[in-house]
Amino acid sequence: SKPTNYLAMGCQDGTIRVVSYTYNINQSEHILTAVACSDLVVDGPIVTLDISASSMRLAPADLSAVPKNTLVVGSLCGFACAFHQSGDTDQPFDGPEEIISNLWCGRIGAEDGVLCVKSICVGGRDRLHGCIAIGTYSGRVLVFEQSGDISSGYKLHWSCHLPYPIHAISAADLDGDGVNEILVTTRRSLHVFSSCSKSNNGNE
């Protein structure tokens, strides 16, 4: 059977519409076939989301298992949450599971809106593990990892504070040493931080 893909769209009222579809190339035609459409609801507006393979580290006995997808959602209401793939065709994601909430920006006297979320891999080849990175309007960069299994929640892995709103976060091995750096794009700048495996604080 063809693998199922997912497309998620966030709305101002907090609705997240998830479309499940299959993709097939038939001679010169590219065919998308919708399988199902479902809605998830959180406290919006939703301005950022990300679907990727789960950041949960698999137990040694499960290393051959296919990682399930995780849908990470950020809201202007100062929180981020995750939905985990359920295997149910009609409702493909379970949740929400809170990552962080009650973010506040004292400078404007309002919630510190989450402007970007991204699943990233940090560490080196021998200790590579998945995390969820969150960037906010006030310039916070928060990197979380799962404490254990899905039911254990998330713990803060690394953080920093920059002077401008965070627009994008990613990770890549820029210097070829086998350890990923964290890249952060703000409204006016690009910052590169060495991985937390090189330094507990992360050096810019």
MARPALO-829224 format. One record per residue (C-alpha): residue number from 1; residue in three letters; x, y, z. Coordinates in steps of 0.2 Angstrom, whole numbers, padded with zeros to 4 digits. Layout:
# residues N
NUM; ala; X; Y; Z $
...
***
This chain:
# residues 204
1; ser; 0000; 0000; 0000 $
2; lys; 0005; 0018; -0003 $
3; pro; 0012; 0028; 0012 $
4; thr; 0001; 0041; 0020 $
5; asn; 0007; 0059; 0020 $
6; tyr; 0000; 0073; 0030 $
7; leu; -0003; 0091; 0027 $
8; ala; -0008; 0103; 0042 $
9; met; -0015; 0121; 0041 $
10; gly; -0017; 0132; 0056 $
11; cys; -0031; 0145; 0058 $
12; gln; -0034; 0161; 0067 $
13; asp; -0048; 0153; 0078 $
14; gly; -0036; 0139; 0084 $
15; thr; -0042; 0126; 0072 $
16; ile; -0029; 0114; 0064 $
17; arg; -0035; 0105; 0049 $
18; val; -0025; 0089; 0045 $
19; val; -0027; 0082; 0028 $
20; ser; -0021; 0064; 0025 $
21; tyr; -0016; 0060; 0007 $
22; thr; -0007; 0048; -0004 $
23; tyr; 0005; 0053; -0018 $
24; asn; 0008; 0043; -0034 $
25; ile; 0018; 0046; -0050 $
26; asn; 0009; 0038; -0064 $
27; gln; 0019; 0041; -0080 $
28; ser; 0020; 0060; -0082 $
29; glu; 0006; 0063; -0070 $
30; his; 0008; 0067; -0051 $
31; ile; -0008; 0061; -0042 $
32; leu; -0013; 0067; -0025 $
33; thr; -0027; 0057; -0017 $
34; ala; -0036; 0063; -0001 $
35; val; -0038; 0049; 0012 $
36; ala; -0046; 0059; 0026 $
37; cys; -0048; 0076; 0034 $
38; ser; -0049; 0080; 0052 $
39; asp; -0049; 0095; 0064 $
40; leu; -0040; 0098; 0080 $
41; val; -0043; 0113; 0091 $
42; val; -0032; 0123; 0103 $
43; asp; -0032; 0141; 0109 $
44; gly; -0027; 0151; 0094 $
45; pro; -0022; 0160; 0084 $
46; ile; -0011; 0147; 0076 $
47; val; 0004; 0155; 0067 $
48; thr; 0016; 0141; 0066 $
49; leu; 0016; 0122; 0065 $
50; asp; 0028; 0108; 0060 $
51; ile; 0025; 0089; 0056 $
52; ser; 0040; 0078; 0057 $
53; ala; 0046; 0061; 0063 $
54; ser; 0043; 0060; 0082 $
55; ser; 0057; 0067; 0093 $
56; met; 0054; 0053; 0106 $
57; arg; 0070; 0043; 0108 $
58; leu; 0066; 0024; 0104 $
59; ala; 0070; 0011; 0117 $
60; pro; 0084; -0001; 0111 $
61; ala; 0071; -0014; 0107 $
62; asp; 0062; -0002; 0096 $
63; leu; 0076; 0004; 0085 $
64; ser; 0069; -0005; 0070 $
65; ala; 0052; 0003; 0072 $
66; val; 0046; 0016; 0060 $
67; pro; 0045; 0033; 0070 $
68; lys; 0028; 0040; 0071 $
69; asn; 0025; 0058; 0066 $
70; thr; 0023; 0072; 0078 $
71; leu; 0013; 0088; 0075 $
72; val; 0020; 0103; 0085 $
73; val; 0009; 0119; 0086 $
74; gly; 0013; 0136; 0092 $
75; ser; 0000; 0149; 0097 $
76; leu; 0000; 0168; 0099 $
77; cys; -0008; 0165; 0116 $
78; gly; 0009; 0160; 0123 $
79; phe; 0009; 0141; 0122 $
80; ala; 0015; 0127; 0112 $
81; cys; 0009; 0109; 0111 $
82; ala; 0011; 0092; 0102 $
83; phe; 0000; 0080; 0094 $
84; his; 0006; 0062; 0091 $
85; gln; 0001; 0051; 0077 $
86; ser; -0012; 0038; 0082 $
87; gly; -0014; 0026; 0068 $
88; asp; -0032; 0030; 0067 $
89; thr; -0037; 0035; 0049 $
90; asp; -0051; 0046; 0054 $
91; gln; -0042; 0055; 0068 $
92; pro; -0024; 0053; 0064 $
93; phe; -0016; 0063; 0079 $
94; asp; -0019; 0062; 0097 $
95; gly; -0017; 0076; 0109 $
96; pro; -0014; 0090; 0113 $
97; glu; 0001; 0087; 0125 $
98; glu; 0007; 0103; 0132 $
99; ile; 0026; 0108; 0129 $
100; ile; 0025; 0125; 0138 $
101; ser; 0011; 0137; 0142 $
102; asn; 0009; 0154; 0151 $
103; leu; 0023; 0163; 0141 $
104; trp; 0022; 0181; 0146 $
105; cys; 0030; 0196; 0138 $
106; gly; 0031; 0210; 0151 $
107; arg; 0037; 0223; 0139 $
108; ile; 0020; 0223; 0130 $
109; gly; 0010; 0217; 0144 $
110; ala; 0003; 0202; 0135 $
111; glu; 0006; 0184; 0131 $
112; asp; 0023; 0180; 0123 $
113; gly; 0017; 0173; 0106 $
114; val; 0025; 0158; 0099 $
115; leu; 0031; 0163; 0081 $
116; cys; 0040; 0147; 0076 $
117; val; 0041; 0129; 0081 $
118; lys; 0053; 0116; 0074 $
119; ser; 0058; 0098; 0077 $
120; ile; 0077; 0098; 0077 $
121; cys; 0091; 0085; 0080 $
122; val; 0105; 0091; 0092 $
123; gly; 0121; 0082; 0098 $
124; gly; 0133; 0072; 0088 $
125; arg; 0133; 0056; 0077 $
126; asp; 0134; 0045; 0092 $
127; arg; 0122; 0055; 0103 $
128; leu; 0110; 0062; 0091 $
129; his; 0093; 0065; 0098 $
130; gly; 0077; 0074; 0093 $
131; cys; 0071; 0090; 0102 $
132; ile; 0057; 0103; 0099 $
133; ala; 0063; 0121; 0097 $
134; ile; 0052; 0136; 0100 $
135; gly; 0054; 0154; 0096 $
136; thr; 0044; 0168; 0103 $
137; tyr; 0040; 0187; 0100 $
138; ser; 0050; 0193; 0114 $
139; gly; 0066; 0184; 0107 $
140; arg; 0066; 0168; 0118 $
141; val; 0073; 0152; 0110 $
142; leu; 0068; 0137; 0120 $
143; val; 0073; 0119; 0116 $
144; phe; 0064; 0105; 0124 $
145; glu; 0067; 0086; 0124 $
146; gln; 0055; 0072; 0130 $
147; ser; 0058; 0066; 0147 $
148; gly; 0055; 0048; 0143 $
149; asp; 0040; 0040; 0134 $
150; ile; 0026; 0050; 0127 $
151; ser; 0017; 0051; 0143 $
152; ser; 0032; 0059; 0153 $
153; gly; 0031; 0076; 0145 $
154; tyr; 0045; 0088; 0140 $
155; lys; 0059; 0096; 0149 $
156; leu; 0070; 0111; 0145 $
157; his; 0086; 0106; 0136 $
158; trp; 0093; 0123; 0132 $
159; ser; 0087; 0141; 0131 $
160; cys; 0093; 0159; 0126 $
161; his; 0086; 0176; 0124 $
162; leu; 0089; 0187; 0109 $
163; pro; 0084; 0205; 0106 $
164; tyr; 0072; 0203; 0092 $
165; pro; 0057; 0191; 0088 $
166; ile; 0062; 0174; 0082 $
167; his; 0056; 0169; 0065 $
168; ala; 0065; 0152; 0062 $
169; ile; 0075; 0139; 0070 $
170; ser; 0085; 0125; 0062 $
171; ala; 0100; 0113; 0065 $
172; ala; 0114; 0108; 0054 $
173; asp; 0132; 0102; 0055 $
174; leu; 0140; 0118; 0048 $
175; asp; 0158; 0115; 0052 $
176; gly; 0159; 0096; 0048 $
177; asp; 0164; 0090; 0065 $
178; gly; 0149; 0078; 0067 $
179; val; 0140; 0089; 0079 $
180; asn; 0125; 0100; 0074 $
181; glu; 0124; 0118; 0077 $
182; ile; 0108; 0128; 0081 $
183; leu; 0103; 0142; 0068 $
184; val; 0091; 0155; 0074 $
185; thr; 0084; 0168; 0062 $
186; thr; 0077; 0184; 0070 $
187; arg; 0068; 0199; 0062 $
188; arg; 0085; 0207; 0059 $
189; ser; 0099; 0194; 0062 $
190; leu; 0105; 0176; 0060 $
191; his; 0113; 0168; 0075 $
192; val; 0123; 0151; 0075 $
193; phe; 0125; 0142; 0092 $
194; ser; 0137; 0127; 0095 $
195; ser; 0127; 0112; 0101 $
196; cys; 0124; 0109; 0119 $
197; ser; 0135; 0093; 0118 $
198; lys; 0150; 0105; 0115 $
199; ser; 0145; 0117; 0129 $
200; asn; 0131; 0116; 0143 $
201; asn; 0126; 0134; 0139 $
202; gly; 0128; 0134; 0120 $
203; asn; 0141; 0146; 0113 $
204; glu; 0136; 0159; 0099 $
***
